[in-house]
Amino acid sequence: MSNVIPFDFKSHQVRVVEQNGEPWFVAKDVAEVLGYSDAQAMTRKLDEDEFQNRQIVGFGNRGVNLINEAGLYSVILTSQKVEAKAFKRWVTHKVLPSIRKTGQYGEPKEELSGDKLLVVANRSFGAAHGLAKRMGMKGNQAILLANRVVEETTGISPMKLMGVTHLEAENNEPLYTPSELGKAYEMSAREFNAILQRMGLQKHVEYKPRKKRWELTPKGEEFGRYCDTGKNHSGGAPVQQLKWRKAVLEEVARYAEQLRDKLPGGSFLKVV
């Protein structure tokens, strides 16, 4: 039997249908919050396993279209409405953790443990990891992002649950920091990072006010890897470090050859 749980987000009704312990969101309600004029058009963007039509009492003979957690994240990402970010935070920080602990929106009555904890971690990690791969992430990068999302939304770290403190470099290939690689050209880490940015292998992204970090571009995925340091930020999220395969030096050499006359003091070294 499906359990329908009603919520309210800034005067918008958002109903969640719980099926076998998994939350499914009423597509029509989500569409209204995120500014989609056509709920059916919104669901057509999703994979087949991310939405369904169910016959549920109170929704009429045509049934109701539902989207699961992974589908919800997908439509949030593609929404152009300002409220999308606030809606995601409301869902991930309040609604989902509460449903998983109590079966309804409200104060927790029971802590997850044992098999229930594993079921929630497995289901949530599968949804987050699938979304990460759809966004073009691979290997350790997808695993670390999925683990962070699950921890933020449920309070459970699948990696910690399995006793995994860090991930080994994929294929056991040595990876190097910009500081280490920069020595080959007598460059500082800052200068070498600027070269990699100029080459289109990475970009400097502001992830919080006045805080930036380096992120791989699609072009840079061949050479760079996100590595888990075994440390955590103050909020509990794992600290990641971007390192590079030694093969990137060959790319830098070709690039330097093309810009040999610009290298000494060239303005392109400036980090933006």
Buried (B, 14 or more C-beta within 10 A) or exposed (E): EBBBBEBEBEEBEBBBBBBEEBBBBBBBBBBBBBEBEEBEEBBEEBEEEBBBEEEBEEBEEEEBBBBBBBBBBBBBEEBEEEBBEEBBEBBBEBBBBBBBBBBBBEEEEEEBEEEBBBBBBEBBBBBBBBBBBBEEBEBBBBBBBBBBBBBBBBBBBBBBBEEEEEBEBEEEEEBBBBEBBBEEBEBEBEBBBBBBBBBEBBBEEEEEEEEEBBBBBEEBBEBBBBBBEEEEEEEEBBEBBBBBBBEBBEBBEEBBEEEEEEBEEEEEBEEE
